[in-house]
Amino acid sequence: MSAVPTGSRQVTQLRAGDRIVVIGAGPAGLTAAYLLSKQGHAVTVLEADDIVGGISRTAQYKGYRFDIGGHRFFTKIKPVEDLWYEILGEDFISVPRLSRIHYDGKFFDYPLKAMNALRGLGLWRATTIMLSYLRWHWWPNPVEENFEQWVTNRFGKKLYQIFFKTYTEKVWGIPCTEIRAEWAAQRIQGLSLAKAILSAAQLNRRSDNIKTLINEFQYPRLGPGQMWETCTERIREMGNEVRLRHYVHAIEQQDGMVVAVRAKTDTGEVRLECEHVINTSAVRSLVRALEPAPAPAVRQAAEGLRYRDFLVVALMLEAENLFPDNWIYIHTPGVKVGRIQNFNNWSKAMVPEPGHTCLGLEYFCFKGDGLWEAKDEELVALATREFLSLDLTPKDIKVVDGAVIRMPKAYPIYDGAYRGHLDTVRECIDQIPNLHTVGRNGMHKYNNADHSMLTAMFAIQNMQGAHHDLWAVNTDYEYHEEQKLEASPVDKAVVAA
């Protein structure tokens, strides 16, 4: 089997007749399996859960369908968009986008708009915010190693404390000083208080290359899981397999190459010989599965990578038109809920009963803590109390049912030690030329679905002679809510390959 250099590693080239095992049936894994199936390759997808889609799945309960979080379909990557439409076609709908921040009994625009925020906070707070901004503008933190330093330099300490600190620490469960600045650069791209004020006052002429803030997005009529359910059907129709409830626990190697994968199932262990493995499972799980085991330093580094877990409490209410938002960020102190989705405002088809609404209250936690271990009925009661306490709707709204979905390893954590740990693991994985790790958890990288799909596309192209650096995907700091009219370097790379 020949290998060619791709970036810093050798990649074994894909040959006719090669067998490929894909670990994980989320967006990255199913994208890889679908594209390889179209090319006529033999692919088997192994998914530990009993549902496809990963964090982009759509859960179902008594006819209600709801996301694990909200998943807009918007991308600046044309080949990804083309693939979405190839799979789902006319089942996309266009959805008006509205999201706001709830803080101290008031609503604020999101993405954050300076004038709106300053007006809503009142004259005294607005004055202190502007003074704080000027102080940090002229005397910024000399280094930007963590989230607090990065945001403070762009918004000032006061606005950081009001709109960023409490919510971010609720999401991640660690102090903002322990979150790497690169996460902020990915998620709050291109923003500063000065830019926001100038834009609001129309004093800053926007580039002709910027199309618009995204005020509408595409969405599958039955939720994001419809995309991956349909993709799974297509893979099977092309003669390949997507096996559910197959937990991969061993990846066998011989002479530095992967030769087989073993998985636990309800009926015992299965072993699949293969010439390539595409992994989308968590880096920590990948390293644990390697046989023979990597060096102790690699195993220790993998165990040092941390994840934030997540659960959603879906509440079914006997009411309609509760509020216009798709979702609301809850910055108000005193409640544990981090975000509230209104699935009626995503797609009416997700709510089967007229006159009813399905809300998704999102809670960020660590597996094993009090929230994670709480009984479902306790979580439904908590979510009901917290929702009513926020005064988003009249108090007489009736909650008629509820369901809880838990999602482990939902978000890779960018703490102070993660980069060193990840580099150590990467160095090990890069020595295995027919093992390709892609996607959010497979790269321990906070990718959206489109970037996860792109890493899968690039991995396949590298197996066919291209030279993409998968780790460079989603490292540009262009504001993700704006769309450039000209093709991005990523677009050009995909088209050219």
C-alpha positions as CSV (number, residue, x, y, z in Angstrom):
1,M,0.0,0.0,0.0
2,S,1.6,3.3,-1.1
3,A,1.6,6.4,1.0
4,V,2.1,10.0,0.0
5,P,3.1,13.0,2.3
6,T,0.2,15.2,3.3
7,G,1.3,18.1,5.4
8,S,3.4,16.6,8.2
9,R,2.2,13.0,7.7
10,Q,2.2,10.2,5.2
11,V,-1.3,9.1,4.0
12,T,-2.0,5.6,2.6
13,Q,-3.6,5.9,-0.8
14,L,-7.0,4.4,-1.4
15,R,-7.2,1.6,-3.9
16,A,-10.0,-0.2,-5.6
17,G,-11.2,-3.0,-3.4
18,D,-10.1,-1.4,-0.1
19,R,-12.4,-1.8,2.8
20,I,-13.1,1.3,4.9
21,V,-14.5,1.3,8.5
22,V,-16.0,4.7,9.6
23,I,-16.3,5.1,13.4
24,G,-19.3,7.3,14.3
25,A,-22.4,8.2,12.4
26,G,-22.4,12.0,12.9
27,P,-22.1,14.6,10.1
28,A,-18.4,13.9,9.5
29,G,-18.7,10.1,9.5
30,L,-21.8,9.9,7.3
31,T,-20.3,12.5,4.9
32,A,-17.2,10.3,4.5
33,A,-19.3,7.1,4.1
34,Y,-21.7,8.8,1.6
35,L,-19.0,10.1,-0.7
36,L,-17.0,6.9,-0.6
37,S,-20.1,4.9,-1.3
38,K,-20.8,7.1,-4.4
39,Q,-17.3,6.2,-5.6
40,G,-18.1,2.5,-5.3
41,H,-15.9,1.7,-2.2
42,A,-16.9,-0.8,0.5
43,V,-17.7,1.1,3.7
44,T,-19.1,0.1,7.0
45,V,-20.1,2.7,9.6
46,L,-20.1,1.7,13.2
47,E,-22.2,3.8,15.6
48,A,-22.3,3.1,19.3
49,D,-25.7,4.8,19.8
50,D,-29.1,3.7,18.4
51,I,-29.6,6.8,16.4
52,V,-27.6,8.6,13.7
53,G,-26.5,12.3,13.6
54,G,-24.4,12.6,16.6
55,I,-25.0,16.0,18.3
56,S,-26.9,17.0,15.0
57,R,-29.5,14.3,15.6
58,T,-33.2,15.0,16.0
59,A,-34.8,13.3,19.0
60,Q,-38.3,12.1,18.9
61,Y,-40.9,11.8,21.7
62,K,-44.6,11.1,21.2
63,G,-44.5,12.6,17.7
64,Y,-42.5,15.7,18.8
65,R,-39.2,16.2,17.1
66,F,-36.5,18.4,18.7
67,D,-32.8,19.2,18.3
68,I,-30.0,18.6,20.7
69,G,-29.5,22.3,20.6
70,G,-30.5,24.2,17.5
71,H,-28.7,23.5,14.2
72,R,-28.9,26.1,11.5
73,F,-27.9,25.1,8.0
74,F,-25.7,28.0,6.9
75,T,-22.3,27.7,5.4
76,K,-19.8,29.6,3.3
77,I,-18.4,26.3,1.9
78,K,-20.1,25.7,-1.4
79,P,-19.3,21.9,-1.8
80,V,-20.9,21.4,1.7
81,E,-24.0,23.3,0.8
82,D,-24.2,21.4,-2.5
83,L,-24.0,18.1,-0.6
84,W,-26.8,19.1,1.8
85,Y,-29.1,19.8,-1.2
86,E,-28.0,16.6,-3.0
87,I,-29.1,14.6,0.0
88,L,-32.2,16.4,1.2
89,G,-33.4,18.3,-1.9
90,E,-36.8,20.0,-1.5
91,D,-37.1,19.1,2.2
92,F,-35.2,22.3,3.1
93,I,-37.3,25.2,4.3
94,S,-36.2,28.8,4.8
95,V,-36.4,30.0,8.4
96,P,-36.3,33.7,9.6
97,R,-33.6,34.0,12.2
98,L,-34.1,35.8,15.5
99,S,-32.1,35.2,18.6
100,R,-31.8,37.4,21.7
101,I,-30.1,37.6,25.1
102,H,-32.3,37.6,28.2
103,Y,-30.6,39.5,31.0
104,D,-32.1,41.2,34.1
105,G,-35.7,40.9,32.7
106,K,-34.8,42.6,29.4
107,F,-34.0,41.4,25.9
108,F,-30.8,42.3,24.0
109,D,-30.0,41.6,20.3
110,Y,-27.7,38.7,19.4
111,P,-25.3,39.0,17.8
112,L,-24.6,41.8,20.3
113,K,-25.3,45.3,18.9
114,A,-23.7,48.1,20.8
115,M,-26.4,50.7,20.7
116,N,-29.1,48.2,21.6
117,A,-27.1,46.9,24.5
118,L,-26.2,50.4,25.8
119,R,-29.8,51.6,25.6
120,G,-31.1,48.5,27.4
121,L,-28.7,48.8,30.2
122,G,-29.6,52.4,31.1
123,L,-27.6,55.6,31.2
124,W,-25.4,54.9,34.2
125,R,-24.4,51.4,33.1
126,A,-23.9,52.6,29.5
127,T,-21.5,55.3,30.8
128,T,-19.5,52.9,32.9
129,I,-19.3,50.5,29.9
130,M,-18.0,53.2,27.6
131,L,-15.4,54.3,30.2
132,S,-14.4,50.7,30.7
133,Y,-14.1,50.2,27.0
134,L,-11.9,53.3,26.6
135,R,-9.7,52.2,29.4
136,W,-9.1,48.7,27.9
137,H,-8.8,50.1,24.4
138,W,-5.9,52.4,25.3
139,W,-4.3,50.1,27.9
140,P,-5.2,46.5,26.8
141,N,-3.9,43.3,28.2
142,P,-0.5,42.9,26.6
143,V,-1.1,39.2,25.9
144,E,-4.3,37.4,24.9
145,E,-3.9,33.9,26.2
146,N,-7.4,33.4,27.7
147,F,-11.0,34.2,27.0
148,E,-11.2,36.9,29.6
149,Q,-8.2,38.8,28.1
150,W,-9.4,38.4,24.5
151,V,-13.0,39.7,25.2
152,T,-11.9,42.5,27.6
153,N,-9.5,43.9,25.0
154,R,-12.4,44.2,22.5
155,F,-15.3,45.2,24.7
156,G,-13.9,46.4,28.0
157,K,-14.1,44.7,31.4
158,K,-17.6,45.9,32.3
159,L,-19.4,44.6,29.2
160,Y,-17.4,41.4,29.5
161,Q,-18.7,40.9,33.0
162,I,-22.3,41.5,32.0
163,F,-22.6,39.7,28.7
164,F,-19.8,37.2,28.5
165,K,-18.4,36.0,31.9
166,T,-21.4,34.4,33.6
167,Y,-22.9,32.8,30.5
168,T,-19.5,31.4,29.3
169,E,-18.7,29.9,32.7
170,K,-22.2,28.4,32.8
171,V,-21.6,26.8,29.4
172,W,-18.1,25.5,30.1
173,G,-18.0,24.9,33.8
174,I,-14.6,26.4,34.2
175,P,-13.4,30.0,34.8
176,C,-13.0,32.2,31.7
177,T,-9.3,32.6,32.7
178,E,-8.9,28.9,31.9
179,I,-10.5,29.0,28.5
180,R,-8.1,29.6,25.6
181,A,-8.3,32.8,23.6
182,E,-8.5,30.8,20.4
183,W,-12.0,29.6,21.3
184,A,-13.1,33.2,21.6
185,A,-11.5,34.0,18.3
186,Q,-13.5,31.2,16.6
187,R,-16.8,32.0,18.2
188,I,-16.9,35.8,18.5
189,Q,-15.1,36.6,15.3
190,G,-14.4,40.0,13.9
191,L,-16.3,41.9,16.6
192,S,-15.3,44.8,18.8
193,L,-17.3,47.4,20.7
194,A,-15.9,50.2,18.4
195,K,-16.9,48.3,15.2
196,A,-20.4,47.7,16.6
197,I,-20.9,51.3,17.5
198,L,-19.6,52.6,14.2
199,S,-21.8,50.2,12.3
200,A,-24.9,51.1,14.3
201,A,-24.2,54.7,13.7
202,Q,-23.5,54.0,10.0
203,L,-20.1,55.7,10.4
204,N,-18.2,52.5,9.3
205,R,-18.8,51.7,5.6
206,R,-19.0,47.9,5.3
207,S,-16.8,46.2,2.8
208,D,-18.4,45.6,-0.6
209,N,-17.3,42.0,-0.2
210,I,-19.6,41.5,2.8
211,K,-23.1,40.4,1.9
212,T,-25.2,40.6,5.0
213,L,-25.7,39.5,8.6
214,I,-27.4,36.2,8.4
215,N,-31.1,36.9,9.0
216,E,-32.4,33.7,7.4
217,F,-31.2,30.2,7.3
218,Q,-32.0,26.8,5.7
219,Y,-33.4,24.0,7.9
220,P,-34.6,20.5,7.2
221,R,-38.4,20.4,7.6
222,L,-38.2,17.6,10.2
223,G,-35.0,18.8,11.9
224,P,-31.3,18.2,11.3
225,G,-31.6,14.5,12.0
226,Q,-33.7,14.2,8.8
227,M,-30.5,15.0,6.9
228,W,-28.5,12.2,8.5
229,E,-31.4,9.7,8.5
230,T,-31.8,10.3,4.7
231,C,-28.0,10.1,4.3
232,T,-28.0,6.7,6.1
233,E,-30.7,5.4,3.8
234,R,-28.7,6.5,0.7
235,I,-25.6,4.7,2.0
236,R,-27.5,1.5,2.6
237,E,-29.2,1.8,-0.9
238,M,-25.7,1.9,-2.4
239,G,-24.9,-1.4,-0.8
240,N,-23.0,-0.4,2.3
241,E,-23.7,-0.7,6.0
242,V,-24.5,1.7,8.8
243,R,-24.6,-0.5,12.0
244,L,-26.1,1.0,15.1
245,R,-25.3,-0.1,18.7
246,H,-21.8,-1.1,17.6
247,Y,-19.3,0.3,20.2
248,V,-15.7,0.3,18.9
249,H,-13.4,-0.6,21.6
250,A,-10.3,-1.9,19.7
251,I,-8.4,-0.7,16.7
252,E,-5.8,-3.4,15.8
253,Q,-2.4,-2.4,14.3
254,Q,0.3,-4.4,12.6
255,D,3.6,-3.0,11.4
256,G,2.3,0.6,12.1
257,M,-0.9,0.1,10.0
258,V,-4.5,-0.4,11.1
259,V,-5.7,-3.9,10.1
260,A,-9.0,-4.4,11.9
261,V,-11.6,-2.9,14.2
262,R,-13.4,-4.7,17.0
263,A,-16.8,-3.5,18.3
264,K,-19.1,-4.6,21.1
265,T,-22.7,-5.3,20.2
266,D,-25.9,-6.6,21.9
267,T,-25.1,-10.0,20.6
268,G,-21.3,-10.1,21.2
269,E,-18.1,-8.8,19.6
270,V,-17.6,-8.3,15.9
271,R,-14.3,-7.9,14.1
272,L,-13.9,-6.1,10.8
273,E,-10.7,-6.3,8.8
274,C,-10.0,-3.1,6.8
275,E,-7.5,-1.1,4.8
276,H,-8.6,2.3,6.2
277,V,-10.2,3.7,9.3
278,I,-11.9,7.1,9.4
279,N,-12.5,8.0,13.0
280,T,-15.0,10.6,14.3
281,S,-15.1,9.4,18.0
282,A,-13.6,11.4,20.7
283,V,-9.8,11.6,20.6
284,R,-9.7,10.1,24.1
285,S,-11.7,7.1,23.0
286,L,-9.6,6.7,19.9
287,V,-6.4,6.5,21.9
288,R,-7.9,4.1,24.4
289,A,-8.9,1.8,21.5
290,L,-5.5,1.5,19.8
291,E,-3.8,-1.9,20.0
292,P,-1.0,-2.1,20.8
293,A,-1.4,0.8,23.2
294,P,0.5,4.0,22.5
295,A,3.3,5.2,24.8
296,P,2.3,6.3,28.3
297,A,2.8,10.0,27.5
298,V,0.3,9.7,24.6
299,R,-2.3,7.9,26.8
300,Q,-1.8,10.5,29.5
301,A,-2.3,13.3,27.1
302,A,-5.5,11.8,25.7
303,E,-6.9,11.4,29.2
304,G,-6.1,15.1,29.8
305,L,-8.5,16.2,27.0
306,R,-11.7,17.3,28.6
307,Y,-15.3,17.6,27.3
308,R,-18.4,19.4,28.4
309,D,-21.5,17.3,28.5
310,F,-25.0,18.5,27.7
311,L,-28.7,17.7,28.3
312,V,-31.9,19.2,26.8
313,V,-35.2,19.2,28.6
314,A,-38.0,19.3,26.0
315,L,-41.2,20.9,27.4
316,M,-44.5,20.5,25.7
317,L,-46.8,23.4,26.4
318,E,-50.5,24.0,25.7
319,A,-50.0,27.3,23.9
320,E,-48.7,28.9,20.7
321,N,-46.8,32.0,19.7
322,L,-45.0,32.2,23.0
323,F,-42.2,34.4,21.7
324,P,-40.8,35.1,18.2
325,D,-37.2,33.9,18.8
326,N,-35.7,30.7,17.4
327,W,-33.7,30.6,20.6
328,I,-32.9,32.8,23.6
329,Y,-29.6,32.9,25.5
330,I,-30.3,33.1,29.2
331,H,-27.7,35.4,30.9
332,T,-30.0,36.1,33.8
333,P,-28.3,35.0,37.0
334,G,-30.1,32.6,39.4
335,V,-31.1,29.9,36.9
336,K,-29.1,27.0,35.5
337,V,-30.7,26.9,32.0
338,G,-28.3,28.3,29.4
339,R,-30.4,28.6,26.3
340,I,-34.1,28.0,25.3
341,Q,-35.1,26.8,21.8
342,N,-38.6,27.3,20.5
343,F,-39.0,24.5,17.9
344,N,-42.3,25.9,16.6
345,N,-40.2,28.7,15.2
346,W,-37.8,26.3,13.5
347,S,-40.3,24.2,11.8
348,K,-44.1,23.7,12.4
349,A,-43.7,20.1,11.3
350,M,-41.8,19.3,14.4
351,V,-44.8,19.9,16.6
352,P,-47.6,17.4,15.9
353,E,-50.4,18.9,17.9
354,P,-52.1,22.2,16.9
355,G,-52.2,24.8,19.7
356,H,-49.0,23.3,21.3
357,T,-45.4,24.4,21.5
358,C,-42.2,22.4,22.1
359,L,-39.4,24.2,23.9
360,G,-35.9,22.9,24.4
361,L,-34.2,24.1,27.7
362,E,-30.5,23.4,27.5
363,Y,-28.3,22.6,30.4
364,F,-24.5,22.3,30.4
365,C,-23.0,19.9,32.8
366,F,-20.4,17.2,33.4
367,K,-21.2,13.6,33.2
368,G,-21.7,12.4,36.8
369,D,-22.6,15.7,38.4
370,G,-25.9,16.6,40.0
371,L,-27.6,17.7,36.8
372,W,-26.5,14.8,34.8
373,E,-27.5,12.2,37.4
374,A,-30.9,13.8,38.3
375,K,-34.0,11.8,37.4
376,D,-35.9,12.8,34.3
377,E,-38.9,14.0,36.3
378,E,-36.7,16.1,38.5
379,L,-35.2,17.8,35.4
380,V,-38.6,18.4,33.8
381,A,-39.8,20.0,37.1
382,L,-36.6,22.2,37.3
383,A,-37.0,23.3,33.6
384,T,-40.6,24.1,34.2
385,R,-39.8,26.2,37.3
386,E,-37.0,28.1,35.6
387,F,-38.9,28.8,32.4
388,L,-41.9,30.2,34.4
389,S,-39.5,32.3,36.6
390,L,-38.1,34.1,33.6
391,D,-41.4,35.7,32.8
392,L,-41.0,35.0,29.1
393,T,-44.8,34.2,28.9
394,P,-47.9,34.6,31.1
395,K,-47.7,32.6,34.3
396,D,-50.8,30.5,33.4
397,I,-49.1,28.7,30.6
398,K,-49.6,24.9,31.1
399,V,-46.7,22.5,30.7
400,V,-48.4,19.2,29.7
401,D,-45.3,16.9,29.2
402,G,-41.6,16.7,29.1
403,A,-38.6,14.6,28.0
404,V,-34.9,14.6,28.7
405,I,-32.0,13.8,26.3
406,R,-28.5,13.5,27.5
407,M,-25.5,14.0,25.2
408,P,-22.0,13.1,26.5
409,K,-18.9,14.8,25.1
410,A,-21.0,17.5,23.3
411,Y,-18.3,20.2,23.4
412,P,-14.5,19.8,23.4
413,I,-13.0,22.1,26.1
414,Y,-10.3,24.5,25.1
415,D,-8.6,24.8,28.5
416,G,-5.1,25.9,29.2
417,A,-3.6,22.4,28.8
418,Y,-5.5,21.1,25.8
419,R,-3.2,22.3,23.1
420,G,-0.2,20.5,24.5
421,H,-2.2,17.3,25.0
422,L,-3.6,17.4,21.5
423,D,-0.3,18.0,19.9
424,T,1.1,15.0,21.7
425,V,-1.8,12.8,20.5
426,R,-1.6,14.2,17.0
427,E,2.1,13.2,16.7
428,C,1.1,9.6,17.5
429,I,-1.9,9.4,15.2
430,D,0.1,11.0,12.3
431,Q,2.4,8.0,12.4
432,I,-0.5,5.7,11.3
433,P,-0.9,6.4,7.6
434,N,-4.3,4.6,7.1
435,L,-6.0,6.1,10.2
436,H,-7.8,9.3,9.5
437,T,-9.4,11.3,12.3
438,V,-12.0,14.0,11.4
439,G,-14.9,15.9,12.8
440,R,-15.5,17.8,16.0
441,N,-14.7,15.1,18.6
442,G,-12.3,13.3,16.2
443,M,-10.1,16.4,16.2
444,H,-11.1,17.9,19.6
445,K,-12.1,21.0,17.8
446,Y,-15.1,23.2,18.2
447,N,-16.3,22.8,14.6
448,N,-19.8,23.4,13.3
449,A,-21.3,20.7,11.1
450,D,-20.1,22.2,7.9
451,H,-16.5,22.3,9.0
452,S,-16.8,18.8,10.3
453,M,-18.1,17.7,7.0
454,L,-15.2,19.5,5.2
455,T,-12.6,17.7,7.3
456,A,-14.2,14.4,6.0
457,M,-14.1,15.6,2.4
458,F,-10.5,16.7,2.8
459,A,-9.5,13.3,4.4
460,I,-11.0,11.4,1.4
461,Q,-9.2,13.7,-1.0
462,N,-5.9,13.1,0.8
463,M,-6.5,9.4,0.5
464,Q,-6.6,10.1,-3.3
465,G,-3.5,12.2,-3.6
466,A,-4.4,15.7,-2.4
467,H,-2.4,17.5,0.3
468,H,-4.9,19.2,2.6
469,D,-4.1,20.1,6.2
470,L,-7.2,19.0,7.9
471,W,-6.2,20.8,11.1
472,A,-6.3,24.2,9.3
473,V,-10.0,23.9,8.8
474,N,-12.0,26.5,10.8
475,T,-8.9,28.4,12.0
476,D,-9.8,31.6,10.0
477,Y,-11.1,34.4,12.2
478,E,-13.7,35.8,9.8
479,Y,-16.9,36.6,11.6
480,H,-19.1,33.6,11.0
481,E,-22.4,35.6,10.8
482,E,-21.2,37.4,7.7
483,Q,-20.9,35.9,4.2
484,K,-18.2,37.1,1.7
485,L,-19.3,37.3,-1.9
486,E,-16.0,36.0,-3.3
487,A,-14.9,32.4,-2.8
488,S,-12.9,31.8,0.3
489,P,-9.6,29.9,0.3
490,V,-11.4,26.9,1.7
491,D,-13.9,27.0,-1.2
492,K,-11.1,27.2,-3.7
493,A,-9.3,24.4,-2.1
494,V,-12.3,22.1,-2.2
495,V,-13.1,22.9,-5.8
496,A,-9.6,22.6,-7.0
497,A,-9.0,19.2,-5.4
